[in-house]
Amino acid sequence: MGFIKEFKEFAMRGNVVDLAIGVIIGGAFGKIVTSMVNDIIMPPIGIILGGLNFKDLKLVLKKGSEAVKEGDKVVKEAVAEVSLNYGNFIQNIVDFLIIAFVIFLAIKAVNRLKKREEVKPAIPPAPPEPTTQEKLLMEIRDLLKNK
């Protein structure tokens, strides 16, 4: 459960460096991730949903029609279909989640490496040489112990 919470905090954080890294990695791996989603992940989901292709999912607001011709003369112009293509939207959400998760794993690995470097204990500096006054006080102490 901590892993999901950490991923949620990462996705909601507005850090500029994380955003820049996300843009760079997202651009570099965009085609690979899109192919993975379109060619590997979505077909089984489509089968589960009865052979449905997500890109075909839409809500038709106004049906289109083809042009009607009499010979070479156009009697009625073609009308384009007006629809809400929510299948493409679902596809893009899945792409985004996969890209965000891959970037999250990369950032998490980099942060883990940084923490390991910070945890390494530094070699403590050698204690400073006692001052002349401290040396005299140590001699007096030693003399008093011997009496």
N, C-alpha and C positions, 0 to 999 in steps of 0.2 A: 504494500500500500504506500510505503514511503517513496517508492520509485515513481508512482503515478503522481503523487503530490509534488515531487521535485520536478517532474516534467511539466506539470501545470504551472508551477511558479516560473519555470523557464519560459514557457510560451507566453505568459502574461507580463513578463518583465520588459521594460522599455529601454534596455541598455543599448547604447549606440554601437558599441563594439560587437555585441552579439548580433545586432541587426546587420551590420556590415558583413560579418562572417556568414550569416544566413543568406544574404544576397549573393555573395561570391560562390558559396558551396551550392546553393540552390540553382544558380545559373550553370555551374559546371556539371551537376548531376541531373539537371532537369530532364534531359532526353532519356537518360537511363531510368529514372524514376517513372516518367510517363509511360515508357515501354513496359516496365514492370507492372504498373497498375493496369494498363490497357490489355496487356497480353498474358499476364499471369494471375493477377488478383481478381479482376472484374469478370472474366469468363466463368469461373466457378460460382461467383455470386449470381451471375445471370442464369446459370443452370438451376441454382437453388430457387430462383424466382421464376422458374418455368421458361427458360430460354430467352429471357428478356435482356436486351442490350440497353444499358443505361443511357447511351447517347440518343436512343430513339424515344426516350420518355419525354413527353411534352403535353401541354394542355393547350388545345387549339381554341383560340379566342374567336377567330374568324376564318372560315374555310376559304381556300383559294379556288380559283377556277382557271381552266385553260382558255386560250384564245379561240374564238369561233371564226372560221373562215368560210367564205363562199367563193371558191376559185382562188384568185389572188387577193381578193378584197377581204379585209378584216372587219367582221360584223361586230364582234365583241372583243375588247382587249382582255388579256390575261390579268388575273388578280392574284397577287401573292398571298400566301397563307400567313396569318398572324398567330404566333404561338409563344407560349412560355416554355422554353427548353430547359426544364428543371433537371433532366438527366445529365446534361453537360455540367450543370452546377454541382450535382452530386459527385460526378467524376472529378471535377476540380477540387472539391473538398477532400476527397480521398488522396489526390496527388499532394495537396498541401500538408495533410496530416503525416504522410509518409516522409516528405521532405523535412518537415519540422522535427520529426522524431529522429531522423538520421543526423540532422544538425545537432540536436540535443545530445545524442550519444557522442558525437565528435567533441563538443564543448565539454561534456562531462569528463571525457578521457583527458583532454588538455588540462582541465582544472585539477584532476587527480594527479597528473604529472607535476603541476606547479606546487601542489600541497606537499608532495614528496620532497621537492627541492627545498621548501621552506622548513620542513620538519628536521632536516639534517642539522644536528647541533654544531654550532660554530665552536672552534677551538678557543677556549677561554684565554684571554691575554694573561701573560705572566704577571704576578703581583709586582707592584712597583717597589723599587729599592727603598728600604726604610730611610727616613730622614736622619740627620745628625742628632736631633733631639730625641727621636725614637730609639736610636742606638744607645744613647746615654741612659735613657730610662730603662732599657733592657739590661744594661750592665748593673745599674743600681738594684734592679729586681733580683738579678742573679746573686749579687753580693749579700742582699738581705736573706735570701733563701739559704745560703751557705752558713750563716751565723747561727 
